[in-house]
Amino acid sequence: MRKQSGFTLIETMIYLALFSIIIGGSMITAYSIIENSDKTQAQVVLQEEANFMLRKLDWAITGSSSITLPMVGSSGTGLELTKSIGTIEFQLNGNKLQIKKGAGAFLDLNNANVTIDSLSFAHVAGGGGKPESVVTTFVLVDNYGHNQTFSQTKYLRK
């Protein structure tokens, strides 16, 4: 009698099923890693955009001699201040934060990857040993719908 070598049909089907399970699990894991990477990247972009806008606001308010808008004790979606280089204005236009220097045109500060859900500039009067200040608060939303609130208080040094 000759001994037959090789796989039976049942053994082959079992090996194919195990192979399919391993490949399927690997693909699901890879997809999950890629998806989480995209979400993490979107959160990083959101944070970078917020930092850029906060730095631009910090630059504008630093060295300002006066704040025209909003009036002392009030808040709004626009900020107008005077520096030695001229007037600087910030405004909310739709879902974009815009800046204008002097008589120039308004320029967008945030890119298309994030939108501004809400924006508020509050002009706080000085008192109690503290100088007047501007409190900026805005909510950014990324492409995945995640939002985050950012706030900054900047004191005027005259």
C-alpha positions in Angstrom: 0.0 0.0 0.0 1.1 3.4 -0.9 0.7 6.2 1.6 -0.9 9.3 0.1 0.5 12.7 1.1 -1.2 16.1 1.0 -4.1 17.8 2.5 -7.7 16.6 2.6 -10.5 18.9 1.5 -11.6 19.4 5.1 -8.0 20.4 6.2 -7.8 22.8 3.3 -11.1 24.4 4.2 -10.0 24.8 7.8 -6.7 26.4 6.8 -8.5 28.8 4.5 -11.0 29.8 7.2 -8.2 30.4 9.7 -6.2 32.4 7.1 -9.3 34.5 6.3 -9.9 35.3 10.0 -6.3 36.4 10.4 -6.3 38.5 7.3 -9.7 40.0 8.2 -8.5 40.9 11.7 -5.4 42.5 10.3 -7.3 44.6 7.9 -9.7 45.8 10.6 -6.8 46.6 12.9 -5.0 48.5 10.1 -8.2 50.5 9.3 -8.7 51.4 12.9 -5.1 52.6 13.2 -5.5 54.8 10.1 -8.9 56.2 11.2 -7.5 57.1 14.7 -4.4 58.6 13.0 -6.7 60.9 10.9 -8.6 61.9 14.0 -5.4 62.7 15.9 -4.1 64.7 12.9 -7.4 66.7 12.9 -7.0 67.5 16.6 -3.4 68.5 16.0 -4.5 70.8 13.2 -7.2 72.2 15.4 -4.7 73.0 18.2 -2.2 74.5 15.7 -4.9 76.8 14.2 -5.9 77.9 17.7 -2.3 78.6 18.7 -1.8 80.6 15.5 -4.9 82.7 16.1 -4.1 83.3 19.7 -0.5 84.4 18.8 -1.9 86.8 16.2 -4.3 88.3 18.7 -1.5 88.5 21.3 0.7 90.3 18.8 -2.1 92.8 18.0 -3.0 93.6 21.6 0.6 93.8 22.8 1.6 97.5 22.5 -1.9 98.7 21.8 -2.7 102.2 23.0 -6.5 101.9 23.0 -9.3 99.6 22.2 -12.2 101.1 20.2 -14.4 98.0 19.8 -15.9 96.5 21.9 -16.7 99.3 24.3 -15.4 99.0 27.9 -17.7 96.6 29.8 -19.2 95.0 26.7 -18.4 92.2 24.3 -18.9 91.4 20.6 -17.5 89.5 17.6 -15.3 92.4 16.5 -12.1 93.9 17.9 -10.7 97.2 16.9 -7.5 98.6 18.5 -4.9 101.2 17.8 -1.2 100.6 17.8 1.8 102.7 16.7 1.6 101.0 13.3 -2.1 102.0 12.9 -5.5 100.5 13.4 -5.9 96.7 13.6 -9.3 95.1 13.3 -10.5 91.5 13.9 -14.0 90.3 12.8 -15.9 87.1 12.5 -17.1 86.6 8.9 -19.2 83.5 8.7 -17.0 80.9 10.2 -13.7 82.7 9.5 -11.7 85.0 11.8 -10.4 87.9 9.8 -7.8 90.6 10.4 -7.3 93.9 8.8 -4.4 96.3 9.2 -4.9 99.9 8.5 -6.9 100.5 5.3 -6.0 97.1 3.8 -8.4 94.3 3.1 -9.6 91.7 5.6 -7.6 88.5 5.5 -8.6 85.0 6.8 -6.7 83.7 9.8 -8.0 80.2 9.9 -7.8 77.7 7.1 -10.5 75.5 5.6 -9.7 72.5 7.9 -11.2 74.3 10.9 -14.2 76.6 11.4 -15.1 79.0 14.1 -18.4 78.1 15.8 -18.5 81.2 18.1 -16.2 84.1 18.9 -16.4 86.7 21.6 -14.1 89.7 22.5 -14.8 91.1 25.9 -13.3 94.5 26.9 -12.8 94.5 30.6 -12.3 97.7 32.5 -9.2 98.1 34.7 -9.5 98.3 38.4 -8.4 96.8 41.6 -4.7 97.0 40.6 -5.4 95.3 37.3 -5.1 97.2 33.9 -7.9 97.0 31.3 -7.9 93.7 29.3 -9.4 91.9 26.4 -10.8 88.4 26.9 -11.0 86.4 23.7 -13.0 83.2 23.6 -13.7 81.1 20.5 -14.8 77.6 19.7 -13.1 75.8 16.8 -14.6 72.8 15.0 -12.6 70.3 12.9 -13.7 68.3 9.9 -14.8 65.4 12.2 -17.2 67.7 14.1 -15.0 67.8 17.3 -15.0 71.2 18.9 -12.8 72.8 21.4 -13.0 76.1 23.3 -10.0 78.4 23.6 -9.7 81.5 25.7 -7.1 84.1 26.3 -6.9 87.2 28.6 -4.5 89.9 27.5 -3.8 92.9 29.6 -3.1 96.3 28.1 0.1 97.9 29.2 0.1 101.6 28.5 
